[in-house]
Each structure stands twice: as structure tokens, then as C-alpha cells.
Amino acid sequence: MARFISKEKKLTSNRFFVNEEQIKFPFIQLSGTEHYHLSKVARKKPGDKVWLFDKRGKSYLAN
């Protein structure tokens, strides 16, 4: 039996908060709890696509 995964849950696991100070185009460096969540909890690897967002609500697609 297949399990249903809602779109909302799927998107939530790929969205991470970034402080504006961490944005130095074309790079954004995650640190602290967001870095831990991305690498250890969500188990994202280099090349995986994720969405980053700042306090203004602006989103960035990263890989």
C-alpha cells in the first residue's frame, strides 16, 4: 500500500531559513540550526535542490 505524502510536507522539508548576512551572491552559507537540519535531519547532499528564504520572504533556489 502506497503512502500519501502531501505537497506541503514535501516542500517544508526542502525550505531553510537564511539570515541576510549569510547572503553573499552568488553564495549563501547556512550555519547553526539550519545547517544542522539540512545536513543531519533532512540528509541533503551536495547537488540536492533546496529552497532558502530570508525574513523578507524572498526565496532562493540552491543546490
C-alpha positions as a Markdown table, in Angstrom:
| # | Residue | x | y | z |
|---|---|---|---|---|
| 1 | Met | 0.0 | 0.0 | 0.0 |
| 2 | Ala | 1.4 | 3.4 | -1.0 |
| 3 | Arg | 1.7 | 6.2 | 1.5 |
| 4 | Phe | 0.4 | 9.6 | 0.5 |
| 5 | Ile | 2.9 | 12.5 | 1.1 |
| 6 | Ser | 1.2 | 15.9 | 0.9 |
| 7 | Lys | 2.9 | 18.6 | -1.2 |
| 8 | Glu | 3.1 | 20.9 | 1.9 |
| 9 | Lys | 5.1 | 18.4 | 3.9 |
| 10 | Lys | 7.4 | 17.8 | 0.9 |
| 11 | Leu | 8.1 | 21.5 | 0.4 |
| 12 | Thr | 8.6 | 22.0 | 4.2 |
| 13 | Ser | 11.5 | 19.6 | 4.3 |
| 14 | Asn | 13.2 | 21.5 | 1.5 |
| 15 | Arg | 12.9 | 25.0 | 2.9 |
| 16 | Phe | 15.5 | 26.5 | 5.1 |
| 17 | Phe | 15.8 | 30.0 | 6.7 |
| 18 | Val | 18.8 | 32.1 | 6.0 |
| 19 | Asn | 19.9 | 35.4 | 7.6 |
| 20 | Glu | 20.5 | 38.3 | 5.2 |
| 21 | Glu | 24.1 | 38.5 | 6.5 |
| 22 | Gln | 24.7 | 34.9 | 5.1 |
| 23 | Ile | 23.8 | 36.0 | 1.6 |
| 24 | Lys | 26.9 | 36.9 | -0.4 |
| 25 | Phe | 25.9 | 36.4 | -4.0 |
| 26 | Pro | 26.3 | 34.1 | -5.7 |
| 27 | Phe | 26.8 | 32.2 | -2.4 |
| 28 | Ile | 24.7 | 31.6 | 0.6 |
| 29 | Gln | 26.3 | 29.9 | 3.6 |
| 30 | Leu | 24.0 | 28.2 | 6.2 |
| 31 | Ser | 25.1 | 27.9 | 9.8 |
| 32 | Gly | 23.7 | 26.9 | 13.2 |
| 33 | Thr | 20.4 | 25.0 | 13.4 |
| 34 | Glu | 19.5 | 25.5 | 9.8 |
| 35 | His | 22.8 | 23.9 | 8.7 |
| 36 | Tyr | 22.3 | 21.0 | 11.2 |
| 37 | His | 18.7 | 20.5 | 10.0 |
| 38 | Leu | 19.7 | 20.5 | 6.3 |
| 39 | Ser | 22.7 | 18.1 | 6.7 |
| 40 | Lys | 21.7 | 15.8 | 9.5 |
| 41 | Val | 17.9 | 15.8 | 9.7 |
| 42 | Ala | 16.9 | 16.2 | 6.1 |
| 43 | Arg | 20.1 | 14.4 | 5.0 |
| 44 | Lys | 20.6 | 16.7 | 2.0 |
| 45 | Lys | 23.8 | 16.1 | 0.0 |
| 46 | Pro | 25.7 | 18.4 | -2.4 |
| 47 | Gly | 23.7 | 18.9 | -5.6 |
| 48 | Asp | 20.3 | 18.4 | -3.9 |
| 49 | Lys | 18.0 | 21.3 | -4.6 |
| 50 | Val | 16.6 | 23.2 | -1.7 |
| 51 | Trp | 14.8 | 26.5 | -1.2 |
| 52 | Leu | 16.3 | 29.1 | 1.1 |
| 53 | Phe | 14.3 | 32.1 | 2.3 |
| 54 | Asp | 15.0 | 35.2 | 4.3 |
| 55 | Lys | 13.0 | 37.3 | 6.7 |
| 56 | Arg | 11.6 | 39.4 | 3.9 |
| 57 | Gly | 10.1 | 36.3 | 2.4 |
| 58 | Lys | 12.4 | 36.3 | -0.6 |
| 59 | Ser | 13.2 | 32.7 | -1.8 |
| 60 | Tyr | 16.4 | 31.4 | -3.4 |
| 61 | Leu | 16.7 | 28.0 | -5.2 |
| 62 | Ala | 20.0 | 26.5 | -4.2 |
| 63 | Asn | 21.9 | 23.2 | -5.0 |
